[in-house]
């Protein structure tokens, strides 16, 4: 139960994941946190997890999703942004990373998001490559 006494919801629609991408972005070594603070007028919170195939095979991706899901369910009700959608994107370092360290990183990321202090926007272009330039 969240602080308002409501259940923590789950984001299931692609449009909601894309909307979170336009909100606050806080990157950490084990994950990236996206927060869409304008998502929920009723004050309830939702979360979503995404892990790409770059992380590894299905076993590795599912392990990462389980770890992120456990973190979200533990920390979002108390420390999450009220009335917001939260999306956790797994990174390669997150699988081997100590769970206590991931917990501390999520607490710091949630504090930054609650203060409205996200990371600067990502560069435009596909997969980090600038358009028209070869690296």
Secondary structure per residue as TSV (DSSP state, phi and psi in degrees):
chain	resnum	aa	ss	phi	psi
A	1	X	-	360.0	139.2
A	2	X	-	-79.7	176.7
A	3	X	T	-61.2	-29.5
A	4	X	T	-82.5	-0.5
A	5	X	S	85.2	11.6
A	6	X	-	-103.1	156.8
A	7	X	-	-77.4	145.4
A	8	X	-	-74.2	118.1
A	9	X	E	-86.7	171.6
A	10	X	E	-119.2	135.4
A	11	X	-	-83.3	127.1
A	12	X	-	-122.4	-21.2
A	13	X	-	-93.8	139.0
A	14	X	H	-58.0	-38.0
A	15	X	H	-60.2	-35.2
A	16	X	H	-71.4	-35.1
A	17	X	H	-65.1	-42.5
A	18	X	H	-66.4	-36.7
A	19	X	H	-65.2	-37.4
A	20	X	H	-65.1	-29.7
A	21	X	H	-65.5	-20.5
A	22	X	T	-89.8	-1.8
A	23	X	S	-92.9	-144.4
A	24	X	E	-83.1	135.1
A	25	X	E	-120.8	125.1
A	26	X	E	-127.6	114.3
A	27	X	E	-94.7	138.8
A	28	X	-	-133.9	163.5
A	29	X	S	-58.5	-33.7
A	30	X	S	-94.4	-16.8
A	31	X	E	-164.4	171.1
A	32	X	E	-120.9	132.1
A	33	X	E	-104.5	125.9
A	34	X	E	-112.1	133.1
A	35	X	E	-129.3	124.6
A	36	X	E	-105.5	96.0
A	37	X	T	-71.1	-14.8
A	38	X	T	-97.7	11.8
A	39	X	S	-74.1	-39.6
A	40	X	-	-123.8	114.4
A	41	X	T	-75.6	-23.7
A	42	X	T	-84.5	-0.8
A	43	X	S	87.8	-3.0
A	44	X	-	-76.9	162.6
A	45	X	-	-118.2	147.1
A	46	X	E	-132.3	158.8
A	47	X	E	-139.7	156.2
A	48	X	E	-140.5	154.0
A	49	X	E	-125.9	137.3
A	50	X	E	-140.6	136.8
A	51	X	-	-138.1	122.5
A	52	X	-	-84.1	169.4
A	53	X	G	-69.4	-16.0
A	54	X	G	-64.0	-21.0
A	55	X	G	-68.9	-36.5
A	56	X	-	154.3	-160.3
A	57	X	S	-75.5	-178.6
A	58	X	H	-61.0	-36.5
A	59	X	H	-63.8	-45.3
A	60	X	H	-65.9	-42.6
A	61	X	H	-64.4	-42.8
A	62	X	H	-66.4	-36.7
A	63	X	H	-63.2	-43.2
A	64	X	H	-63.7	-42.3
A	65	X	H	-63.1	-40.5
A	66	X	H	-62.3	-41.4
A	67	X	H	-65.1	-45.4
A	68	X	H	-67.0	-38.1
A	69	X	H	-63.5	-41.9
A	70	X	H	-63.7	-41.6
A	71	X	H	-61.9	-46.4
A	72	X	H	-62.9	-45.2
A	73	X	H	-67.3	-29.4
A	74	X	H	-77.5	-40.9
A	75	X	H	-105.1	-31.0
A	76	X	H	-62.7	-39.2
A	77	X	H	-58.2	-35.7
A	78	X	H	-93.3	-38.8
A	79	X	H	-110.7	-6.4
A	80	X	S	-71.6	164.8
A	81	X	-	-79.1	123.4
A	82	X	T	-64.1	135.8
A	83	X	T	73.6	22.7
A	84	X	-	-121.4	158.8
A	85	X	E	-97.7	134.6
A	86	X	E	-118.0	130.0
A	87	X	E	-123.0	128.5
A	88	X	E	-107.4	124.3
A	89	X	E	-108.6	119.4
A	90	X	E	-71.7	143.4
A	91	X	-	-116.0	162.9
A	92	X	G	-56.8	-37.4
A	93	X	G	-70.1	-15.7
A	94	X	G	-70.6	-23.5
A	95	X	T	-71.3	-46.1
A	96	X	T	-87.8	-12.1
A	97	X	S	-66.7	142.5
A	98	X	-	-60.7	136.3
A	99	X	H	-63.8	-36.5
A	100	X	H	-64.2	-36.9
A	101	X	H	-68.6	-40.6
A	102	X	H	-61.5	-40.1
A	103	X	H	-61.7	-44.5
A	104	X	H	-65.0	-40.0
A	105	X	H	-65.7	-39.1
A	106	X	H	-67.0	-39.6
A	107	X	H	-61.1	-43.5
A	108	X	H	-66.1	-40.5
A	109	X	H	-66.3	-40.7
A	110	X	H	-66.2	-36.8
A	111	X	H	-65.1	-41.7
A	112	X	H	-64.6	-41.9
A	113	X	H	-66.4	-39.8
A	114	X	H	-64.6	-31.7
A	115	X	T	-82.9	-4.4
A	116	X	T	77.6	19.0
A	117	X	-	-104.8	82.0
A	118	X	-	-88.2	173.3
A	119	X	-	-73.6	160.7
A	120	X	-	-62.7	154.7
A	121	X	-	-59.6	150.4
A	122	X	-	-70.9	158.3
A	123	X	-	-65.1	149.6
A	124	X	S	-75.5	158.6
A	125	X	S	119.6	167.8
A	126	X	G	-89.3	126.2
A	127	X	G	52.1	39.8
A	128	X	G	82.6	-3.2
A	129	X	-	-91.2	136.2
A	130	X	-	-76.7	141.1
A	131	X	T	-66.0	134.9
A	132	X	T	81.7	1.9
A	133	X	-	-124.1	139.5
A	134	X	-	-98.8	143.1
A	135	X	-	-93.2	360.0
